[in-house]
Amino acid sequence: MPFGYDSSFDTATLGALTAPGVTDAQKSTGAYLSFQVTVSDIGTNVVIRLEGSLDDVNYFNLSTGSVDYTLTANGTYGYVLFAPVQYIRVRLVSFSGGTPSVSTVLGTV
């Protein structure tokens, strides 16, 4: 069953990334998305991209102006987007130093 289908607010975990790449995609029925991104063991920085797709094949950057987010400290970061897409994932674009772990929880209405 798609994420966001059975309640007024739903959450899903995308797991953790420890190397450049993407999480598994999560199918969604919502348009309002919250990304809770937690970074640990950061060295200098990590660069992430919030991605969406209409067909689960071709993905694009969900941020305004196609901006990637550079995070420079351990902690939890939040992003709220209006993104009427059917599939959602997070990409760890790159990192500098350390052995970071990037975990994501999604929320949708």
C-alpha positions, 0 to 999 in steps of 0.5 A: 500500500502506498505511503500516505494512503491509509491515514491523515498523516503517515511516516516511512523510514528510508534507511541509512546511507553511508556512501554516495548513492540513493535510498530505496524509493518510497511510493507516496499518495501525498503532495506535502512532504516532510523529510527528517534527515539525521546525520552522524559521524560527519567529517567536514560535510555531506551533500544530500539531494531530495529527489522525486519521480512520477514513474520510478525511473526518472528522478529529479531534484525536488528543491527550488532551484535544484539546490543540493543541501550541504550539511556541516554538523551532526544533527537532525535537519528538516525540510518541508516541500509541496511536491506532488510526485509519486516516488520519493528518495534521498541521494547522498551526493558526496561527503568529505571526511569522516564516516557519515551515516545519513538516515531519513524519515518521511512524513506526508499528508 
